[in-house]
Each structure stands twice: as structure tokens, then as C-alpha cells.
Amino acid sequence: MKIDVLGKNGFTPNEKQKEYVSKKLEKLEGILQDYDNVAARVVFKKYKTYYKVEVTIPSKNIQLRAEVTNPDAIAACDGVVDKLVTQVKRWNDRVKDKLGKTGLKHVAEPNLDERQIVRDKHIKLEPMTKEEAIDQMELLGHDFFVFLDRETRKTNVVYLRDDGNYAVIETEN
């Protein structure tokens, strides 16, 4: 795996932090199918009282993305890698359950540093239940997911609330 480690908000990760996150990402080697052919982008951000570590790995069948905030940069690295391992294991289990279905398409990471539209994305809405939409959202590592409700046939959005629960926005015609 090729690993690109960057700093933002005036912070530059030191060699210890770069080596640590690189070593931690080796946990994915045994479970991520195309580990040798992917590139990970790791971004360290420093805020007043905490660090945020974001990792994005566009893989063949799944877009992995996780972020963790912590007062300690090394602890944030541990948390973000644990989230990625969970995503990959969940994906692998889901693929095994579906007996070879191709799964999710690549999803590009949004550019959060600029306040302009930099990409239009077109998606095909698949009919699914709210629970299936939550699973898809978690697999992508996003905090929202647009889907077609299987029962009502209306476009809905499921999202993760700040309190850790989920909510659904149901559209009306």
C-alpha cells in the first residue's frame, strides 16, 4: 500500500506520527483484497484542543473512509485504523453473504476545504429498507445516504445525528 501523509490547519505530522500510522495501516494487509495496489491518503489536522485524523483508501470494490478526533494524535491514528478494519471486515462479510455480488461503486472524497461545487454526482437509486440504507451509509463511512424506500417508492435520506442515533428525511411530492 502506498501511503501519503499530509498535514492541514498549519500542522505538519512528524516522522514518528507518519511511521506510526503507516505501521498501523498494515493491519489491513490480510483483509483488504487489493492491499498492494491501493493508495491511502492520511490527513492530520490540528485544532485548539484536539487532532483529527482522516484516512481515505479508494479500493477496487469499496471506498474506505474514516475520521477520528482525539486530544492525542497517536490515539486518533489507532481509532481511525480500527474503524477502517471494521469497515473492511463488514464489507467482506457482506460480500460473502451475497455470494459474489460486486457491491459498492467508488465514491470520491468531497473537497471540504473549498466552498464551491467541484463535482456533480449521479447515483442510481436502489430500492431498499431504512436498515439497508444505514448499512450502506456505514460501509461508505459517510454521515448520510440517499436511497429509494422499498415500500413507499419515494426518495429518502438517512443520516447520523450528533447524538449517535439515525434519522430519516422522507420526501413528499
Number of C-alpha atoms within 10 A of each C-alpha: 16 13 16 13 20 16 15 13 9 9 14 16 17 11 8 10 16 19 13 14 22 19 10 14 21 14 14 19 13 9 13 19 15 14 18 10 10 16 15 20 16 24 19 25 20 20 13 6 9 13 21 20 26 21 24 19 22 17 18 16 14 20 20 24 26 20 20 19 21 16 14 12 21 16 14 22 28 16 18 24 24 17 18 23 19 14 21 19 16 15 22 15 12 16 14 11 10 11 9 9 10 11 13 14 13 14 13 13 13 10 11 7 6 8 7 8 8 9 9 6 7 6 9 8 13 14 17 14 14 19 10 13 23 24 16 19 18 17 22 22 18 16 14 20 18 20 24 20 20 13 9 10 12 15 18 20 18 20 20 17 11 8 6 8 8 14 14 15 11 13 9 7 4
